[in-house]
Amino acid sequence: MKFHLFRTQLGLNVRISKSATLILALIALGGCASTDDDAAPEWAGVKNEDAPAKLVDFTETAKFEVRWESHVGNSGANQLHPVVTENAVYAVSARGGLSSLDRNTGKLSWRIESGINVSGGIGGGDGLLIIGGSKGEVLAYDESGKQIWKAIVSSEALSVSQSFEGIVLVRSGDGRITGLNVTDGTRAWLFERSTPALVVRSHAGAAIYRGVAFVGFAGGRLAAIKVKNGEVLWETAVSQARGNTELERISDITASPVVDDEQVCAIAFQGRMACYDLTQGGPLWNRDISSDKGMKLLRRYLYLTDAKSSVIEMDKATGNTVWKNDQLFMRGVSTPYVTDDFVVVGDRKGYLHGLSREDGSLMARIDLEDGAISATMLQLDDGILVQTSSGGVYSLSINRRK
């Protein structure tokens, strides 16, 4: 089936079948009366008057510091994220440039051109760096930049996992999950399900725990799959489609699930979030909340950004809200990064915001002036590693002011 991409004013890339193209175009025209780039159309479930919040003044009780910065090239419409090894940080651009940076200074060690348009990565492990391309190419390199193997999956490779037990998982734009042998790129198994006519283009990866990959799909489905052989252990519906139009009925899981010793949790766009027992997939609790961003799970609490950019802390056992900060309303806030003291989020204007883990109050802010911050942030030593849409890679620390 042929697909087309349509980008909504919410910043979501919606993937549609050819048969749905005319319907979606007519809906889109009905929502384009506003000339404000930051306004969102009513057909996307957000009122036009819901303009992004202006930055509020606050007393800074903590401070971000940039330890180093480097630039690797634009990410385009993709959520490309770096990967950290013992000696280096590796990052990739949408045009295919793969760079190795010194993890202590950010200085460029080497750069190679892959020759593909990159849409997913970096994944790998076991000494490999694996990237996915817009035409289904999957390329594996060693840590010196030498290509080891090449594979092809069924369509655009949107995310590549870290390897586990010799298998790396590739999520493609048609909703399939392919398990590739990390040694040579041959296909070990394939997981596929039918998808709705309209789906959100998703870079969501798999949460791998104890040999099981927990993966969310279009239509609000969550599956537990054995990494080694692709066996489905259980599958459930996190969210059901609701609404009158095709766009209103989108209820996809567009972010990676989160998992710990006790439960796995997932959240759907225009749907709900729910947590399940790891072994059998039995429901523990659910609540109506929409998000196209991911969550973080740290000890007793869940942290998430909802569809209107509110940052929320929840009790993981019950789903009850502990605190909620809506001061960044509609600013395109990223998946939270959580430390012992802070919850850090980026926005589409290039700001990083540091919130108190205790009550969600704003404590610090920095303007990186380098494009949207939407990709997953990573830990680097005792700080944070950020890649922006414009290709900036930043190592930062955040600490309380003395």
Summary of the structure (lengths in Angstrom):
residues: 402
radius of gyration: 20.1
end to end distance: 59.6
largest distance: 60.5
contacts: 1427
relative contact order: 0.13
helix: 5%
strand: 46%
